[in-house]
Amino acid sequence: MDSGCIAHGVLLGLRVIVFNREEARRVYGLGFYGKPLGVAKPRGADFDAPLELGLMEAVYLAEQGLLCVEKPGGHRLHVEELREYARRSIERFDELYTVYRDLRDHGYVVRSGLKYGVDFAVYERGPGLEHAPFLVHVLRRSDSVDPLYIVRASRLSHSVRKEFIIAAVGAGGSVSYLVFEWSKP
């Protein structure tokens, strides 16, 4: 095994698959990274399946030196190659990844928020241990925001008992968080 890498994954489209089941459990156990294939709602790292990682998770773990990624033919990708591949594959990758990395660096578990119409669903402890308390939408500070979008997103998040947050990415990668809460007059 490469120095520092605790797992090896293969890049397949928009995913990186860790086929070795022991390595898959190890990566998942670091902080709920990825999803075990064929396991609907894992409650921990006690599963016997390969692990599917999204590109953002894979880039993050590769930057930490914990994941080594290769193409199906066996060519090992350097972190910058993987990051460039993600940039070409995911619209707004830089802004999304900046927020993903910031949240992960602060100890949060970050998952797709697609089913809620936002970029990320964010957990304090992890899926299976709690429901995600936060829904995060990512914008550049220079982006304009439709007030109707804020009302819709806030109403949805309130109805599913989650806080709606806009993460604004500034020049140089700084991130500001705006939390919206319902209040009764």
N, C-alpha and C positions, 0 to 999 in steps of 0.2 A: 504494500500500500504506500502511496506517496506520502511524504512527510506532511503531517498536519491534516491531510484528508481523512475523514472518518468514513467517507462513502464515495462511491463512483456512480455516476449517472450517465445515461445515454440521451442525447438531444433528439427528440422526435416531434417535429413540428413546433407547437407552442408549449411543449412540455418536456421535462427531463424525468426519465424513469430510472429509479434506483431498483435494479432487479434483485440484488442480493438482499434477502429478507432480514438478515441480521443487521446489515447496514441501514436498511429501510427503517427498522425499529429504532435504531440509534439516532437517526436524523429526526424522526418524528418526535422522539423523546426529548430533543433539545428545546422544544417549544412549539409543538403542534405544527410542524412544517409539513406541507403536502397532505395528500389523502391516500390512504392505502387502497389499492385497486380491489374492487369487489366488497369493500367493507363500508356499509352505509354510514354508520355513526360510531366511529371508534371511540372508546372511552379511555384510551390510554395506548401505550406502545405495545400492548400484548396482542399482536396480530401476526398472521403468517401470510403476508402478501407483499408484492412489490409496492413501491411508493411512487406516486405521481406528484411531481413538483411543478408549479407554475414557473414561468421565466423569471418573475421578480424574486420569488423565493430562491431559485437556483442561482441567480446573480448575487443575491445577498450572501448565501452560504459559500459561494465560490470566493467572494471578496474576503470573507472571514477565513479562507483557507481550509474550510471544512468539507467542501464538495469539489470533486474533480469531475469535469464534464467532458465527454467525447462525442463525436459524431458516430453514426452507425458503422462507418467503415473503420473506426478505431482511432481517427485523428483527435488528439487531445486539444481542447480549446483553452486558450488562455482567457483569463477573466475579461480582458478588454474585447476579445473576439466574441465572447458570449454576450457582453453588454451591447456591442454593436448589432449583433443578431437580434437582440431584444428590441433595440431602437427601431430597427427596420420592420419588426413584426408587430409591435404594439404602439398604437397611436398615443401620443402624449407620454411616452415611456419615461422621459426624464423627470417630468413633474410628478407623475405617479410614483416613480421609484424613490424620488427624494422624500416624499411623505411616508412611503412604505418603510424606508430605511430609518427615518426619524422615529416612527412609532415603534418599530422593532428594537431600535437602540434604547428606547425608554421602557422596554419590557412588555410591550403589548403584543398580543397575537393578532395578526392581520389576515383577513380572508376576503374573498370577493364579496362585494355588496350588490352584485348584479340583480339578485332577486328583489332587492329593495329600491332599485333604480339609482344607486349611488356607486361610488368606486370601491369603498371598503366597508366591511363589517368588522368592528374592532372589539376584541375581548381583553379583559383584564387578567383573567386566569386561563381561559381556553375553552374551546368547543367541547361539549359533553360535560363540562363542569359548571357552566353558566350559559345564559343567552347573551349574545353580544349586546353590551349596553350602549354602544356608539355606532352611528352610521356616518361615514366621512365621504364628502365630495371634494375633489381636488380641483383647484383653479390656480391660474397664474394671477399674481396681484394685479396685473394689467388687464385681466379679463373683466368684461362687464357681466353683471348678473341680473337675470330677469327676476324682478320681485315676486312674480307669480310662481316661479320655480321654488323660491325659498318657502313660500306659503305651502305649496303642495308637499315639498319634502318634509317640512316641519310637521304638517298634519299627519303624513304617513308615519313618520318616526314616532310621533306621539301615540298614534293608534297601535303601534307594535311595542310601545314602552321602551323606546330607545332615544338617546339624545342625538339630534342632528348637528353635525359639525361641518363647517367649511374649512378646509386646509388651504391656505393661500401661500403659494411658493413665490418667493421673491428672487431678485438677482443674487447670484452667489449661492443659491440653495437654502436660503433661510426660510423657515416655515412658521406661519402664524395660524393659530386656530381660533375660529369664531364659533362659539357654541350658542345654539338657539334653544330657548326654552319657552313653553307655553305658560302664560300667566293669565289669571282671571282678574278682571278689574274690581 
